[in-house]
Amino acid sequence: MTRDPTAEFSRIEITWERGVTRLHLIRPERRNAIDLRLAQELLRAALLERTASSGCVLLTGAGDHFCVGGDLKAFEAADDLPSHLMEVTSYLHAALSRLAAMAAPLVVAAQGHVAGAGLGLACLADVLLTDESATFRSAYGALGLTPDASTSHLLPRLVGLRRAQHMTLLGHVMNAEESEKWGLSTETVPAGQLQKRALEVAVELAAGPTTAYGQTKRLLRSSFARSLADHLEDESVTLSAAAGTADAMEGISAFSGRRSAQFGVRT
C-alpha cells in the first residue's frame, strides 16, 4: 500500500494539479498564524519529492487573511520565548531557503492581513498576486521584536530602503494599490477572483521551461551581490548550458514554426 505523504499534515493542505504543487495554509481561525507545527509542516512540504519536481509552487491561505505572522498565543504560552522563536525560525527559514532554491517559480496569493512572517512569505514570491483587500505590515516593532522570514533582506530590495524603513520603523501599513506601485506585488486581482487567477498563473508557469526559470531566478537574485563583470560571465555560461537543453530546442523550434512550445508535461 502506497503511503500518502500528506496524511500527517494538519496545518497545510497539499494538492497537485497540472504540474502545480499547492501549499494551502489551513489555520483560518488563527488567521494562518505560524506556530511551530506549521513551520515544521512547511519545511516537510517543501522537502517532498513531488514538490521538488513540480513546475510551480502555489502558496495560499484559507479564510479572509493570508498570514498574520507568528502565533502570539504560542509566544505567550512558551516557557522560554527566545528558545521557542529560535526553534520556530529554524524550521521556517529552512523552508524558505528550500522554496527559494527550487527551479520551480513560487506564486503567492495574498488576501486580507499580511504581516510579520506572512510579509516575508509574500516577499519570497517570484509572482505575488494580491486581492484588493490586502494590507501589508511589518508589525515587529509594535511587539518589541525584529524581522524574520526574509523581510529585512528582501523587502528593501523590492520596495527600496526608505520604504522598508517606513514600514519596519514607523509601522506604515501598505495597501494593495501601494504594494503594486512600490514593486512588492505583481498584480492586484479584483475581489473574489484571487484564487482562480493565482491557479491560472501557476498552471501557465508550470507548463514552461522549469530549468530555465530556475536559472533565471538564481541570476536575478545573485545580481545584487557581485560585480557586473562577474555577472556577465555567469550569464554567458548559464545561457550556453541552457541552449543545450531539450526545452531550448523545443522553444526555438516552436518560435520558428509559429506554434506554442510544448515543454515538459507534468501531472
Stockholm file with secondary structure:
# STOCKHOLM 1.0

chainA/1-267         MTRDPTAEFSRIEITWERGVTRLHLIRPERRNAIDLRLAQELLRAALLERTASSGCVLLTGAGDHFCVGGDLKAFEAADDLPSHLMEVTSYLHAALSRLAAMAAPLVVAAQGHVAGAGLGLACLADVLLTDESATFRSAYGALGLTPDASTSHLLPRLVGLRRAQHMTLLGHVMNAEESEKWGLSTETVPAGQLQKRALEVAVELAAGPTTAYGQTKRLLRSSFARSLADHLEDESVTLSAAAGTADAMEGISAFSGRRSAQFGVRT
#=GR chainA/1-267 SS CCCCTTTTCSSEEEEEETTEEEEEECCGGGTTCBCHHHHHHHHHHHHSHHHHTCSEEEEEESTTCSBCSBCHHHHHHCSSHHHHHHHHHHHHHHHHHHHHHSSSCEEEEECSEEETHHHHHHHHCSEEEEETTCEEECCTGGGTCCCCTTHHHHHHHHHCHHHHHHHHHHCCCEEHHHHHHTTSCSEEECTTCHHHHHHHHHHHHHTSCHHHHHHHHHHHHHGGGSCHHHHHHHHHHHHHHHHTSHHHHHHHHHHHTTSCCCCCCCC
#=GC SS_cons         CCCCTTTTCSSEEEEEETTEEEEEECCGGGTTCBCHHHHHHHHHHHHSHHHHTCSEEEEEESTTCSBCSBCHHHHHHCSSHHHHHHHHHHHHHHHHHHHHHSSSCEEEEECSEEETHHHHHHHHCSEEEEETTCEEECCTGGGTCCCCTTHHHHHHHHHCHHHHHHHHHHCCCEEHHHHHHTTSCSEEECTTCHHHHHHHHHHHHHTSCHHHHHHHHHHHHHGGGSCHHHHHHHHHHHHHHHHTSHHHHHHHHHHHTTSCCCCCCCC
//
